């Protein structure tokens, strides 16, 4: 027997479905339905934890989950997703490696896409190896919004930084370099070419916005002054 509850969250209306075993699904819906009355303690507790999460007061959910009849591989992927800490990200490849199947990157992505319990099973924390946000069932804007909620100093502002690079590039007068504003330090760095700029973006998505971090991912000699603060 299933029961339902609805919550008007900052990203839209969330529908939570529970069975006697645990939370069966959590998804975004267009319209609010009718809450099960009386509401089971499991659902009431889940809604309260969601409120705390969106208020920035909760980092870990403590509710039972019901994955009955779901494919075994999908469940294995979701368990790895559950292990990704609040405010951090991992990649599809990293999860595939942990499952001892590095060629299963695409399958990991498909499992993420079929995750029935959004937010609690935080598939929004899984990004591409390159640092790109990649896909999300509810769109990249919501994915970025959730990452911003969990780590505003790293994810959202760097997402804005990313948009400025690709949408409104600024050419430095007199040469071919471009500038990208660094949202964390409120300064800017100059890049000589697209490769340097791309590496910087990837590093930013990985929660580090400093030339030292970028140098570890690029074959560029940063001490030569290619990037200056």
N, C-alpha and C positions, 0 to 999 in steps of 0.2 A: 504494500500500500504506500502510495506516495503522497507527500504533503508539500505545499508551496508557500513561499513568502516573497514579498517584493520590497526593494529598497531603492529609494531615489538617490543615487550616488552622483558625485561630480562628473562622472563620465556617461551618465544616463541611467535608465531604469534597469536594475538588476533583478533577475528572477532566480531564486534559489529553490531547488527541488531536493527533497530528502526522502530516504526510505528508512526503514527500521535499522538498517546497517550503517547509514551515514549519509553525507551529502552526495547526491547523485549528479547534480549539475548546477552550474552557476554561469549564467549567460546574460548578455545584454539584450533587452527586448524593446520594442517600440511602444508598447502600451502596458500599463500596470494592470495586473489581474486582481483577483480576489485572494486574499490570504486565507490559508486554511484556519478554520476556527473550530475548536481551540488550537492554537499554534503549539506544536511539539517543542519541548525544551531545546532539542538539537537545533531547530530552525531559529528559535528566538536567540539562542546563544550565537549562532552564525551571523545573524543580522547585526547583533551588537558588536561582534568582532570586526565586521566590515566597516561599521561606523568608526570604530577606533582606528582602523587602518587608514581610512581616508582623512581622518583628523590628525594623522601623524603620530598616533599614540600606540600603535601596535605594529610590530615587525614580524611576528610569527603567529600563524593561525593554529588553534588547538581544537580541531573538530575532526570527527571520524569521517572517512571518505568511503564511498561505495563505488568500486570499480568492477563490480560483478559483470561477467560476460564480456568485458573489454579484452581485446587482443593482448596476448602475453607481452609481445614486444612493445606495444604502446604503454603498458603498465610499467615496464622496465625503464622506458624513457621518462615517464612522468615522475618516477621515484628519483631519478637523477635531477630532474627539474626542481623537485621539492627541496633538494639539497643545496640549491644555489642561494646564498645568503641575501638577505634584504640589502638593497643598495648596491649590489654587484651584478655582473653579467657573466655568462659563459657563451660558448659558441656551439653550433650544431656539431662541428667536428669534434670538439672536446667531449661532448656527450657520447658520440659514436665511439671515440677512443676508450671511454670508461666502460662501454659495453663490449669492448674488445672486438669491435667491428668497424674500423675506420672508413670502410667503403659505404657504410650505411648512413652517410650524411643526409641524403635525400629522404630516406625512410624516417630519420629522426625529425626532419622538417614536417613530414606528413603526420607523424604522431603528435607533434606540437599543434598542428592545424586541427587535429581531431580531439584536442584536449577538452573534455566536457566541463571542467571545473576551472574556469578562468580565475585569475587573481590569486586564489588560494593555492592552486598549482601554477606557479608564476612563469608561464611560458613567455611572458613579455620580457623576461630577463635573458632570453636566448637570442643572440644576435649572430651575424655572419662573422667568419674568421677575419675578414677584412676590416671589421669594425662597423660596417653598415648595419642599420637596424633590421634590414631584410624585411620580411613580411609579418603581418599580424592579422588575425581574422577580423578584428574590428578597425583595422586601419592603423597606419603608422602614427597618426596624430595622437590616438589614444595610447598606443604603445609608448610614445615619448612622454605623454602626460603621466603615465604610471611610473616611468623611470624618474621623471622629475620629482614626483611625490616622494619617492624613496631616497633619492640622492640629488637634491636640487643644485648643489654646487658642481656636480660633475656632468650629469646627463642632459638636463634641459638646456642649460646655457650653452653647452657644447653643441647641442642640436641646432640652436639658433646660430651658432658660429658656423656650423656646416652649411646651413641655408644661405648665409651671406657669401660664403665662398663660391658656391655654384650658381647662385642667382644674381648676385650683385658684386662681381669681382671688381676690385679697385686696382688700376694700373698705377705703379709708381712713375711719376713724370721722369722722362728721360731714359728709361730702360724698360726691359721686358718683365720685370719682377711683379709679383702681386702681393697684396697684403691680406692677412686674415686676422680679424680681431680675436684676441684670446679672452674669453669671457671671464675666466677665473681671476686673472691678474689685472684685468682692465687695461692691457697693453696690446701691442700688435707685433707680429713677426713678419719678416719679409722672406719670400721663397723665390729661388731662382728658376724653378721649373715646376711642371705639373707633378712630377714624381715626389718632390719634396712636399708639395702641398697635400697630396694624397696621403702620404705617410703621416703627416701632421694630423689630418682628419681622423685617421684610424687610431692614432694614439689618443686623441681627445675623447673619442667614443669609449676608449678603455679607461676612462677616469683619470687621465694624467694630462695636464696641459703645460708642459715645460719642454724646452729644447732638449734637455738631457734625456727625457723619456723618448722623444722622437728619434734621437740619434741611435737608439738601440734597435730601431725598426727600419732605418734607412742606411744605405751605404754612402752617406754623405759625411764629409768632414765638417762638423758643425763649428769646430774651432777656427775655421777659415773665415768665419764671418758671414756665411751664407744665410744664417738666420740671426738677426740681432734684435734685442729687446729695446 
